[in-house]
């Protein structure tokens, strides 16, 4: 019987060409993503290398995941040390890393006394837990049956069944219908539509609202920040009607927009306190971990035995998240995100390319909006030039680089966009 993994360990996995690995990929990996654009074998800082030895500036960061870049020495040391001490114990037991992470997230969220955290493995799992919390609103409020949940057009909240019900894109939803019911999608940023959803006539026809679930900045829809004042109005309406305000900060949280959470920025959140925030992606710096932060009374919506996770909050994931947050704070990366993000935005907007119309977003979650629907061609050209970006919409390129991106690297990116002509 042949050995599955060579006795030498995984070192041999870095050998071979992009073409060879791609052929093996198509023969072994389920075809849910299509063939890989490249096969990457190592990374350092904001750069990665493919199996042919070509270097790329990673301006996507694993889709806003690699907050500290690749192979960050502090993060890799923390993960190794924790795994060498205690790797997994189940949630019948607590661990210092798990407890410290929950406390740290509550502090970063500036959550009031009585708030609590539920730890997950991913963003979609965090959203699933939040969705389950919305089903408990009726029981906690004593107001009949509340299963009506509001979300926004353009929303992306994940691909598991509950999260998919909240996600707006028909191409994602339709193959898996019927989805969990009661979800309504309102026009993005439309305060009139939001107020109408809570109006007496709407309540009489559709029932009381259990929750409003929104992203402060829609990532998959093309990096669209909610208009100023929207979240403040949402907070007023949800509080007046006994509904939860759930903020999906899976992509925007943990410094991505220049603050721990995007809603903490006055121009986005206006000083609100939400009921629930979901977070993942950059939380573990590349290690899978997510969290649900429940503020105040919302922390009691899920009781003992009503939810769980085998791996959620395991000590290795918790150590990764603690270290990621610690490095962001230690190295002043929130300031770096604001300063380098502003530089990147300015330089791309002023690059002189006839294809570039504007740059929108916050911090280091940006979209380069194009004058033509040629984003896939731009992403391909970027890859050939040594830059990893994402065609998030036909006319928009998403940038979500590591939070450690330097000013020089931002200028390199701007110089690439300056080379773009009509495609």
N, C-alpha and C positions, 0 to 999 in steps of 0.2 A: 504494500500500500504506500502510495507516494505521500510525502510530507505536504501538508496544506500550506504552511508558511515555512520558508527556509529556516533552518536552525540558527542562521546568522541574524535572524530578526527581520526587521523591515528595511534594513539598509539597501537591499537589492531592489526595493520598490522604486527607487529613484532612477534606475537604469531604464533604457529604452527610449524610443522616439515618440513624438506627439502622434504621428500616424499610427505607430504600432499600438500605443495605448488606446487610441480612439477606436481602433478596430476591436480590441478586446472589450472596451466599454460597450459597444453596440451589441456584442454577443453575450454580455452578462448582466447589464444594468437595465431595469425596466424602462421602456421608452416613454417616460412622462415629461422629460425635458428636451428631447431631441439630442443629437450628437453634441458633445462639448465643444465650445469654441476653441479651447486649448486644454491641454492636460498640464496642470501646474504641479511642480514638485517641491518647491521650497519658497520661503519668503523671509524678508528681513526689513523691519521698519515699514515703510510705505511701498516697498517693491516686492514683486514676486517674479519667479523664473519658471518658464515652461520646460518640458522634457527635452526640448532641443537647445536649451541654454539661453533663450531670448529673455531679456528683462522687460518688465512692464511696471509703470507707475500705476498703482492700484487706486483709482479714483472712485471705486465702488465699495471697497471695504467689506466684501462678502454681503452686500446689500445692508450697509449700516451696522455691521456686526463687529468687525475688527477695530474696535475703538482705539486700541493701543498699537495698531499695526500688526505685523507678523513677527513671531518668535521674540516677543518682548521678554527680556531676561528676568524681570521681576515676576511677571505672570507665569512664565514657564517654571521658575523655581518654586513658586507658591503651589502650583498644581502638583508638581513632582513631590514636594515635601508632604503635602496633605495625603496624596495617594500612598506614599510610603509609610504613613502613620495610621490612617483610617480612611478607607475608601467608600464604604457603604454600610449602613446599619439598619435601614428601613425606618419608617416613621413611627414605629413603636417606641423609638428612642430619640432623644434630642442630642445635638452636638454643639459645641461652642461656636463653630463656624456658622451653622444654621441660625442660631440665636443672634449672633453678632450681625449677620447680614440683615435679618429682619429689623433689628434696632437701627442699623445704618440707613436702610431705606426709609424708615419712618422719619428719621432726622432730615434726610435729603428732601423728602416730600413735605417737610414742615407740617406733619400730620398732627391733629389735636390728640389730647389724652384719650385713651380708649381705642385708638386705631390699632389695626393688626395687619399682618402680612401672611399671604399664602404663597408658598414657593412652588414653581412648576418647572418644566423642562424647556418650554418654548413659548412663543407669543400666542400661537393659536390655542395652546392649553390654558394660558392665562385668560384669554377671551372666553373660552368655554366656561371656566369657573365664574367669570363675571356674568355670563349669560344665565348660568344657574342661579346666581344671586338675584337676578331680575325676577325669576319665578317665585322667589320667596318674599317679594314685596307685599303681595296681597295678604299672606299669612301674618306678616309683621305689622301691617297697617290696619287689618281688619276690614278692608274695603272690598268686599266681594272677591271676584276673580280678576286679577290683573295679569294679562299675558301680552299686552300690547307694548311693543318695543319699537322705538323710532331710531332710524339710522339715516345716513345721507347718501344721495346719489354720488357715485364715484368712490364710495367707501371700499376699503379692503381691510378685512379683519381676520383673515385666515381661511383655511380650506377644509378643516374638519366640519362636521355637519352643523353644529351650532354657530360657529364662527362664519361658516359659509352662508348661513341664513342672513347674517348681518351684512355680508359682502354684497355689493350692488351689481357687479358685472354679470350679465346674463350668461355669457359663455362659460363662466365658472359654475354657475348655479344650476342651469337647466339640465345637464346630464344626471344630476343627483336629486332632483325633485321627486317626491315632496320633501321639503326641508322643514325643520321646526317652525311652527306657524306664529303668527302675530306680529311679524316684522313689517314695518312700512318704511319706504325710502323717500325722504323729503328732498327737494331741490337743494343743492349745495349752497350754503351761506345765505339762504333766503329767510330772513327774519319773519316776514309775513306768513310764509308757509309753516314755520315753526309755531308761531302764535296760533294759527288756525288749527293745528293738530291738537292743541290743548283747549280749544274753544268749546263751549257747551254743546253745540251741534255735533261736532266731531266726537266728543265723548259719548253723546247719546247714541250715535250711529255705530261707533267702534269700540267703546268702552274706555275705562280709565287707562292712562299711560303708566306703565311700570318703570320705564327707563328710556333715556336718550343716550345713545352710544355714538361718540364722535371721535375723530382724529383731529387734534389741534392743527396739524398740517397733514393733508392727505398725501401719502407717499406714492402709492401705485397709480393714482389718478394724474400724476404729473407734478408732484410737489406743489400743492395748492394750500397755502395757509388760510384758515378761516378768517373772514373779514373782522376788523376791530369791532368789538361790542357784541359779537355773536355769542361767545361763551358766557359773557355776563348776563345776557338776556336768557340764555339757556338755563343758567343757574337760577335766575329769578323764577322762571316758569316751572322748572322741575320742583323747586322747593315749594312753591305755592300749591302744586298739585300732588305732592307726596310721592314724586317719582325720583328715581336715581339719575344722577348725572355721571355717566361712565366715560372716562377719557382713555382712548386707546393710544398710549405713548410707546407702543412696542418699537416703533421706528424712531420716534422723536426724543425718547427719554435718554437719561444717563449722558447728558452733555452734548448730544448731537446738534442741538440748536443753539448752544451757548449758555444754557442754564441746565440744572439737573433735569427739569421737566419743562417742556415747551409752554405749558399753561402758566408757569411761574413768570413768564415775561409779560409785563403790563400791557403791551400792545396786543397780546393774544388773549390772555386770561383775565386781565383787568382786576387781579387780586382775588379771584374766586377761590373757594375751597370745594373741590369735587367730592363725590361720594366714593368713587372707585377709580383707580388708575391701573391699567395693565402695562407691563414693561417686560422687555426681553432683549433680543438682538444684541446691542452693545453692552448689556449688563455683564456678561461673562467674558468679554474681550475675545470671543471666538469659541468659548466653551458653552455648551447648551445649558441655559438657565433662564427662567422667567419668573415673574412675580405678579401677584395681585395685591395692591395696597388698598385696604378698605378703611375709610376715614370715619371716625366716630361710631355712630350707631350702625352703620353699614357693616362694621366688623362682626356683627352678631347674626347676620343673615344666614350664614351657613353654620349649622351646628355639628356636633359630633356624629360622625358616620355619614354625613350628607355629601361629603366630597373627599377625595384622597388622591395620592400619587405615589407610586412605588419609588421612583427616582427623584421626585421633586424635593429640592432642598438637601440633596445628599452632600456630604461634607466637601467633596472635591469641587462640585459646582459652586457651593457657597464660598469656598476659599477663592475660587477664580473671580467671582463677583466682588467679594470684599477687596481683593487686590486691585481689580480694575478700577473700582471707585477710589481706592486709596491712591493709586498712581495719578488718576485724573486730578485729584485734589493736590497731591504733593507737587506735581509738575505744572500746576497752573493751566491745565488744558482747557478749562472753560474759557479763560481769557484768550488762549490760542485759537479756539474755535471761532470766537467772535472776530478776532483781528484777521486771521488768515482767511476766514470765510468772507469777510468784507473785501479783502484784497482780491480774492479769487473772483468774486462777483464783479467787482469794478473792472478788473483787467479783462475778463471775458466780454463784458458789455462794451468795452472800448477797443476790442481787438481789431475791429475794422472788417470783419468777415461779412459779406452780404447775406450769409445764411443766418447769422445770429440776430434775433430780434430783441431779446431781453433775458435777464436771469432773475428767477424768483425763488423764494424759499427763505430759510433761516439758518444762520451759522454755517455748518458744513453739511446741510441737507439742501441741495440746490438743484434747480432744473434750468438748463440752457434751452430757452424756447427758440425754435427755429422759424424762419419765414416760409419754409416749405415742409411738407410731410415726409422728410427724408431721414428721420432719426436712425432707422436701421442701417442705412448706408454710412451715416456719420460714425456710428458705433463700430462698424467694420473697419472704416478708415482709421479710427483711433487705435484699434487693436493692432493693425498693421504698423502704425507709427509708435507702438509701445505704450499705449494708455488703455486702461480698462475703464469703460463707462457703460451706461445702460440706456437703451432706447426704451424709456418708460411709457412713452406715448408716440404716436406717429410724428409729432412735431416737437418732442421734448426729450432731452438727454438728461438723465439723473446723475448727479454727482453726490456721493456719500463716502468720501475718503476717510481714512483713519484720522482720529482727532489730533494725532501728532504731526499732521501734514505741515511742512515748513513753507515759508514765504517763497523760497526758491522753487520748490516743487509746484506751488500754485502758479508761479510765473511760467514754468514749463508747460503746464496745462493750458494756460491762456495762449501761449505761443502756438500750441497745436490748433486751437480754435481759430486763430488768426490765419492759418493756412487754408481754411475751408473756402472753397468756391462753390458755385452752383453744382449740385450733384444730379 
